[in-house]
Amino acid sequence: MSYPKLKINLSKIKQNVSRLVKMCNEKDIKVAGVTKVFCANKDIVSAYIDGGVSYLADSRMQNLKKLKDIDIKKIMLRLPMKSEVGDIVQYADISLNSEIDTIRELSKKAIEIGKIHNIVLMVDLGDLREGYYYNENLMKAVEEIIQLQGVDIVGLGTNMTCYGAVIPKPQDLQKLIEIKENIEKKYSLKLEIISGGNSSSIHLLEENDLDINNLRLGESLVLGKETAYGEQIEGTVDDAFILQVEVIETKEKPSIPTGEIGKDAFGNIPTFIDRGVRKRTICAIGKQDIDIDALNPLDLQIIILGASSDHLILDTSDSKNDYKVGDVIEFKLSYGGILSAMTSPYIDKDIE
Ligand SMILES: *Cc1c(COP(=O)(O)O)cnc(C)c1O
């Protein structure tokens, strides 16, 4: 028992996964369960499998290695580094790609170990992160991949609402389908996977003629949120991950520091709201562990005032609870919060 502690409820995660898998399968869409947010923790991965995902997907090689004994197709989400292609062909069945140089290296390594590695080519529909933006470059890549041994082109994918925050629309995904049909006709190929994005594409499930057949889902599985508009998806929960932190000081103090204000520990000049003398409660967690904006207190009367590396400072004056040293305060987390809490070695993980 040590704090800070991240409580992880597997049955809630499974509930979210089952719900999303059902919604997608009804539209003939398979779900690739994205595991990077929880560092491919094996218990949570089991909840994904029980919930019915068709693939596991991760962006980090260390995580893919953890999944190696699980009998399900694995997708490398981040464009492979040339320096890791040997591991990619060994630990991933499919990788998302946009550079022919890297694909040539994947081909060599796949031949070396006698495997066929599957390539999904990424198409940039305007979000300006990864993928081919101009069609002629995409076509040139397809032509070369067809000639290469050891690699098969199995599909197209796109990623949106990550960098440019562009929300996918039906016409965007229609464009992807047109490109796919073009390629299939021109090169007599069958592209089995049309991966229409991440949790920001879920709102499109309401459309009728959506021809994509794959989504790569992370946030919607762990938090039940679609990320285009930030709505909670019906039948899902957002409290499968709860952060518990321990109170180490609680005192009445003024709201404004005394003396000349310089820069804080992170080089910022802080601002203060004068609420008079208030009950300030300090907890043992800080910016080294988590982004403070990622925290949502379960006790809605708590105001988060700020944090330094190791201290979280709360105003608990309005709370019905009289917090004392040694008490535990609980928070829901945003996606970024789960990501950093799972990654921090200073936060204990308690899986139930
Ligand atoms: C992280 C990631 C996803 C998952 O995104 P969510 O918004 O969490 O669903 C999907 N695709 C790629 C390429 C990713 O890197």
The ligand as a Tripos MOL2 file, in Angstrom:
@<TRIPOS>MOLECULE
LIG
   15    15     1     0     0
SMALL
NO_CHARGES

@<TRIPOS>ATOM
      1 C1         -2.4500    6.5610  -30.3870 C.3       1 LIG1
      2 C2         -2.9340    6.2320  -31.7460 C.ar      1 LIG1
      3 C3         -4.2670    5.8490  -31.9540 C.ar      1 LIG1
      4 C4         -5.3030    5.8370  -30.8350 C.3       1 LIG1
      5 O1         -5.8660    7.1150  -30.6860 O.3       1 LIG1
      6 P1         -7.0960    7.4040  -29.6670 P.3       1 LIG1
      7 O2         -7.4900    8.7920  -29.9600 O.co2     1 LIG1
      8 O3         -6.5750    7.2030  -28.3000 O.co2     1 LIG1
      9 O4         -8.1750    6.4320  -30.0140 O.co2     1 LIG1
     10 C5         -4.6530    5.4960  -33.2330 C.ar      1 LIG1
     11 N1         -3.7750    5.5450  -34.2640 N.ar      1 LIG1
     12 C6         -2.4950    5.9260  -34.1100 C.ar      1 LIG1
     13 C7         -1.5950    5.9670  -35.2980 C.3       1 LIG1
     14 C8         -2.0300    6.2820  -32.8490 C.ar      1 LIG1
     15 O5         -0.7500    6.6630  -32.6990 O.3       1 LIG1
@<TRIPOS>BOND
     1     1     2 1
     2     2     3 ar
     3     2    14 ar
     4     3     4 1
     5     3    10 ar
     6     4     5 1
     7     5     6 1
     8     6     7 2
     9     6     8 1
    10     6     9 1
    11    10    11 ar
    12    11    12 ar
    13    12    13 1
    14    12    14 ar
    15    14    15 1
@<TRIPOS>SUBSTRUCTURE
     1 LIG1         1 GROUP 0 **** ****
